[in-house]
Amino acid sequence: TALGRPCPPVDVIPGGCDRGRFFPDPDPGLRRRLGIPADGVIVLTAATGEPGERLDHVAEAVRRLADHLPVYGVFVGPAADRQPAGERFRSLGAVGDDELRRAYSTCDAYVHWPAADGFGLA
């Protein structure tokens, strides 16, 4: 107990990473469903609809990288429909935990680029 109240259950993850919660290997099925070749580089970003997500910046980075590499921007989340149009962009939309883990395990890079971050504080 803390301060006279019982503490909520807390799951401590040593080192901040628990591969058991994620798929250990990339999911080639996800690449196929999105039409991304095996050698394509996946840059994943979350589009939650929060102000200041700067999805346009992520899209511009993908466009610039695509001049030199087979890069694909994949947007996941409830606001993924705001993704830019083009052959290098894909949307997963709002997904469940299982599909989100597959996306994290399959991407080559995850980009979180907010203009400001309140660290979950409202």
C-alpha positions in Angstrom: 0.0 0.0 0.0 1.0 3.5 -0.6 -0.5 6.5 1.1 -3.0 4.2 2.8 -4.4 2.8 -0.5 -3.5 -0.4 -2.3 -1.2 0.0 -5.2 -2.5 -0.9 -8.6 -0.8 -3.9 -10.2 2.3 -2.9 -12.1 4.0 -5.0 -14.7 7.7 -4.1 -14.6 9.6 -4.7 -17.8 13.4 -4.9 -17.1 15.3 -2.9 -19.7 12.1 -1.5 -21.2 11.8 -4.2 -23.8 9.8 -7.5 -23.6 10.1 -9.4 -26.9 7.4 -11.8 -25.6 4.8 -9.1 -26.0 5.8 -8.6 -29.6 6.2 -10.9 -32.5 9.8 -12.0 -32.5 10.1 -11.8 -36.3 8.8 -9.5 -39.0 5.6 -10.6 -40.6 6.0 -11.1 -44.4 2.2 -11.4 -44.7 1.8 -7.8 -43.6 4.2 -6.7 -46.3 2.2 -8.7 -48.9 -1.1 -7.2 -47.7 0.3 -3.7 -48.0 1.9 -4.4 -51.4 5.4 -3.6 -50.1 8.3 -5.7 -51.6 10.6 -7.7 -49.4 13.4 -5.2 -49.9 11.2 -2.2 -49.2 12.0 -0.2 -46.1 9.0 0.4 -43.9 8.8 3.7 -41.9 5.9 3.4 -39.5 4.2 6.3 -37.7 1.1 6.6 -35.6 -1.7 8.9 -36.7 -3.9 9.3 -33.7 -5.5 12.6 -34.7 -3.7 14.6 -32.0 -2.8 18.2 -33.0 0.9 18.7 -33.9 1.6 15.1 -35.2 3.5 16.6 -38.1 2.5 13.7 -40.4 3.4 16.0 -43.3 7.0 16.1 -42.1 7.1 12.3 -41.9 5.7 12.1 -45.4 8.2 14.6 -46.8 11.1 12.6 -45.3 9.7 9.4 -46.9 9.4 11.2 -50.3 13.1 12.4 -50.0 14.4 9.0 -49.0 12.4 7.4 -51.8 14.6 9.2 -54.3 17.5 6.9 -53.1 15.9 3.9 -51.3 12.7 1.7 -51.7 11.1 3.4 -48.7 7.4 3.2 -47.8 5.5 5.3 -45.2 3.0 3.2 -43.3 0.5 5.1 -41.1 -1.4 3.3 -38.4 -4.1 4.7 -36.1 -7.5 6.2 -36.2 -6.4 9.2 -38.2 -4.4 7.2 -40.7 -6.8 8.3 -43.4 -5.1 11.7 -43.3 -2.0 10.1 -44.8 -0.6 11.6 -48.0 -1.5 10.1 -51.3 1.0 8.3 -53.4 2.5 5.0 -54.3 5.0 5.2 -51.4 2.3 5.5 -48.7 0.1 2.9 -47.0 -2.6 3.1 -44.3 -3.5 0.4 -41.8 -6.1 2.6 -40.1 -7.2 1.8 -36.6 -6.0 -1.7 -35.7 -6.1 -4.0 -32.7 -3.2 -4.9 -30.5 -2.3 -8.0 -32.5 -2.0 -6.1 -35.8 -0.2 -3.2 -34.1 2.5 -5.7 -32.7 2.9 -7.1 -36.3 3.4 -3.6 -37.6 6.0 -2.7 -34.9 7.8 -6.0 -35.5 7.8 -5.6 -39.3 8.8 -2.0 -39.7 12.4 -0.9 -40.2 11.9 2.4 -38.4 9.2 3.9 -36.2 8.9 7.7 -36.3 7.3 9.7 -33.5 7.7 13.3 -34.4 5.2 15.5 -32.5 5.5 19.2 -32.4 5.1 18.9 -28.6 4.6 16.0 -26.3 2.8 16.1 -23.0 4.0 12.6 -22.2 0.4 11.4 -21.7 -0.5 14.3 -19.3 -3.6 16.1 -20.0 
